[in-house]
Amino acid sequence: MTASEAVAAFCVHCGQDSPGGADHPACHNPRTALEPPRFCTYCARRLVVQVSPLGWTARCSRHGDTASG
């Protein structure tokens, strides 16, 4: 799958279907805005998340790294 074929379809907070992309109304609240993603938006796999005082990095085994900033 290339980057142009990839379509965000899963919520980053709960991993459920989210046609709009990164999150859906049930998970969209002020608390989750500050949290790092927990699920890949492309395949809903659980992410490996590293949190530091300067931000966070998240890695999907299939789709690579994402970082705050």
N, C-alpha and C positions, 0 to 999 in steps of 0.2 A: 504494500500500500504506500503510495507516495503522499507527500504533504497536501497536494491538491485534491487527492481523493478522500483524505481524512475529513470527517465531519464530526464535530463535537455533538454527542448525543446523550451523554450521561452526566448526572450531577456530581460535582467534585466533593460534596459533603456526605452524601448517602449512597451514591453509586446507582441510583435508580434512573430509569429513562427520563430524559429532560430534553425535549426537542429544541428548546431555545438555547441550549449550550451549557455553560458552566454551572448554573444552579437553577433551581425551580422554586416557585413561590413558597412551598412548604418548608424549604431549608433557607430561604432568604430572610435573614434578620440581622440586627446589628452585631450580635455575638459571632455569627459565622463569617462576617466580613473581615474579621481580624485573624481567623484561623487559616492555617495552610490547607491546601487540598488534601484529601485522603484517598480519592479514587481518580483514575485516569478518565478524562472526558471522552476519549476515543474508544476505549475498550472496557471500562468499568473495573479494571484490575486494581487491587489495593496498591497504593504507592508506598515506597520507602521514603519516609520524611525525616529530614534532619533540621532541627530548629536551633538557631543560635541567637545571641543577643542582637545581631545585625540583620537577621531575616531568616529565611528558610529555603531549603532546596527539596525538591520532590522528584523521585525517579520511578518511571514505569519500565518494567523489564522489556516491554515491546516498543514503546514510543519515546524513550529517552528522558532527559532532564528538563525540569522547569524550576525557575527560581523567583523569589520575591524581588520586587524592585521596580 
